[in-house]
Structures are given as structure tokens and as C-alpha cells.
Amino acid sequence: MMKRGTVVRASAGRDKDGLFVVVGEDKGFVLICNGKRRPLERAKRKNPSHLKPTEDTLPEEGMKTNRMIRKALARLHSADD
């Protein structure tokens, strides 16, 4: 299973190619969010085989609010370009 805070890229589904952070797990699935379309309050339940982990992780204190998650993922996304 992927650890909480791992930054992942969706490889399938409606969210394909989007950056997300793992916020939990649920019966063999992982819960991901990006702070915008998928906020912490409505984390997406996703099959881990449809996610590609990146080398990045967010610290626990960096995942307290949707705003913090959005900013961190935006920084990582701009670094990818």
C-alpha cells in the first residue's frame, strides 16, 4: 500500500494524468485528493493499480487544509514542466 502523503499521478479514469496526494486507505483502495476538485472532505477512492507514485511526498503538516495541498501540488506540477 502507498503511504499517506505520497504524491501520485492518476493513470486511468476521469482524473488521468492529474497529481494527487494519498490521504488514507479503505479496504484495499487508497483515498486521494488534490484540494480542488477532490477536496479532503470528498477524497476519491481509487484502485492503487491505477496510480503511479512519484518521488515526492508531502509532510503531515503540509496536508492539513485543501489550500496547503493545492499549493504543494501546484509547485510540484510547475517543477515537472
Disulfide bonds with the S-S distance in Angstrom:
none
